[in-house]
Amino acid sequence: MADDQNRHDEETPGTRPETVFDGLAVAPGIAIGEAHLRDCRTLPIPEYRLATNRIPAEQQRFAAAVAKTRRQIGALRTKARGLPDAAAEEVGYILDAYHHMLSGSRLIRGVESRIETMRINAEAALEAEIQEISAGFMAMKDSYLAQRADDICSVGNRVLQNLIGEPTRGFTPVPKGSVIVSDQITPADAAQMDPRRVEGMAAALGGAEGHTAIMARALGLPTVLGASNLLSGVRNGTMLIVDGGSGRVIADPTPETLALYRRRIEDLQRKQRALARLRKRPATTTDGTDILLQANMELPVELTQVLQAGAMGIGLLRTEFMFMNREDLPDEEEQYDLLTSLIGGMGGQPVTVRTLDIGGEKIAVSLVDEVGSSAASVLGLRGIRLSLKLRGLFETQIRAILRAGAHGPVRILLPMVSSVSEVRRARESIKSVAGRLRRRGVPIADPLPPVGVMIEVPGAALAADAMALAADFFSIGSNDLTMYTLAIDRADERVAYLYDPLHPAVLRLIQFATQAALRARIPVSMCGEVAGDPRFTALLLGLGIRDLSMSAHSIPRVKQRIRELDLAAATQRANQILEQTDLGRIATLLDDFNGLA
């Protein structure tokens, strides 16, 4: 009966005027359903002074609330196992991080200290500690740390609820076909959702880099975050359209808008079915050249998507996921276990493991105290520079990689390289680590894995001839290469519009590095965002690149473009583009070749 009513409501939307809210495109897809609002009321925080003899009892009360919160997190972990495999694993990582925050972390120690030294109640002490830690993260003006401040708040608010006696309220149960709407959706909230009942999500707060965004993609739920004023125009039962690809939420859509988006859903489904049929077909141009398509991997939960997309290996495994969302560093065994599971899951396909690339927008809280604010700078102590400074950290990771390499083919990729000496010093460390493992009788990769360099700094591209003599392969990172070449911080919205990988200087650096690799007869791949955009496929192949690594969901679209391409014609057009100096002319020549002009 409820489902019949939902269908009736879809066909006869309300008389309120259609309203559009723009936010961040977080998880692609289109959801249509009725709004289910979650009211996240601000908790009243009492504050009062304690008599000295009451301090131990107050600390005990706080400890009891923390213990109760840990049990709740544990219950959520158990419940999350019922989610789809990828989502269950991702929720597990997040809830494990939450659990760690409740185990002798700075947050817990800080509250205990405030209760004792300031003689204030636990609620006030917790609120003050949350604000101080969050302010410290935000002061670094780093988007990743801003999201970690959200994690601290999420965990702290759960403890506050238990201190005050406010029940924790989730999103379940919800009517089938609901679109979840809230001021903020936390990953722990997402763990309580049933993807079989929820169509999509929208929230007034949140960013594209946070755990909620990751969870939305893992759950496969179209999601828009950061849609300001959303709650002012949506009520329970409001008909909503969530367009996760464009970052748009439409409330009370007109019949015409509903019909338009239903057609778009049908079109998306047809395209997905057509692309899925390409999974087992080769990525071969019309004139018979085979192209290697591999996947970039950010998180282990993406393994299923990588396999389903038909990737011929992992061309870029970002290892930062092992170091983030925690206050300690992963030891050798933890890294070895994670790498071994991924290598085994790829069933003999090669896995390229990039060593730790913490820095810039990616900060590990466990390293902040040791390296300071330099790591937060895109020009600071990051990538290979950090690894060579903290040799113990680097060699622990190398030991894990070499041991995991005994279970399948691996390659080692060094990030942020700017000089040949960095490559040589890294290789010396790898050789030394391998020698010590062999003497202990520990099984490792034999022969040792190839060692490659990321070409993402203009200096590395310009010195590519020398780099090719020191490295076993190149991987061109177009994202950072474009940023550094054009001196543009993509995180600064005032200059982000200038970011353009078709800039003549960027294209010439890509060509220079590619030709240096081909002359030295070493493999060269492209792993930046342009690799996964079919618009650039003909240009990259025309420049001589035969190995592309991209997000798993991009592989079918790029494969389809490759199978339509004549490589000789693409090479001719790439050479013509390289002769140009005007950005507009370059874009026109490329789009004309792609049939888009």
Sequence and secondary structure as in RCSB ss.txt:
>XXXX:A:sequence
MADDQNRHDEETPGTRPETVFDGLAVAPGIAIGEAHLRDCRTLPIPEYRLATNRIPAEQQRFAAAVAKTRRQIGA
LRTKARGLPDAAAEEVGYILDAYHHMLSGSRLIRGVESRIETMRINAEAALEAEIQEISAGFMAMKDSYLAQRAD
DICSVGNRVLQNLIGEPTRGFTPVPKGSVIVSDQITPADAAQMDPRRVEGMAAALGGAEGHTAIMARALGLPTVL
GASNLLSGVRNGTMLIVDGGSGRVIADPTPETLALYRRRIEDLQRKQRALARLRKRPATTTDGTDILLQANMELP
VELTQVLQAGAMGIGLLRTEFMFMNREDLPDEEEQYDLLTSLIGGMGGQPVTVRTLDIGGEKIAVSLVDEVGSSA
ASVLGLRGIRLSLKLRGLFETQIRAILRAGAHGPVRILLPMVSSVSEVRRARESIKSVAGRLRRRGVPIADPLPP
VGVMIEVPGAALAADAMALAADFFSIGSNDLTMYTLAIDRADERVAYLYDPLHPAVLRLIQFATQAALRARIPVS
MCGEVAGDPRFTALLLGLGIRDLSMSAHSIPRVKQRIRELDLAAATQRANQILEQTDLGRIATLLDDFNGLA
>XXXX:A:secstr
 HHHHHHHHHHS  SS  EEEE EEEE SEEEEEEEEE          B  GGGHHHHHHHHHHHHHHHHHHHHH
HHHHHTTS HHHHHHHHHHHHHHHHHTSS HHHHHHHHHHHHH B HHHHHHHHHHHHHHHHHHTT HHHHHHHH
HHHHHHHHHHHHHHT     S S  TTEEEEES   HHHHTT  TTTEEEEEESS  TTSHHHHHHHHHT  EEE
  TTGGGG  TT EEEEETTTTEEEES  HHHHHHHHHHHHHHHHHHHHHHTTTTS  B TTS B EEEEEESSG
GGHHHHHHTT SSEEEEEGGGGTSSSSS   HHHHHHHHHHHHHHTTT  EEEE    BTTB  HHHHHHHGGGG
GSTTSS THHHHHHSHHHHHHHHHHHHHHGGGS EEEEE S  SHHHHHHHHHHHHHHHHHHHHTT    SS   
EEEEE SHHHHHTHHHHHHH SEEEE HHHHHHHHHT  TT TTTGGG  TTSHHHHHHHHHHHHHHHHHT  EE
E SGGGG HHHHHHHHHTT  EEEE GGGHHHHHHHHHH  HHHHHHHHHHHHT   HHHHHHHHHHHTT  
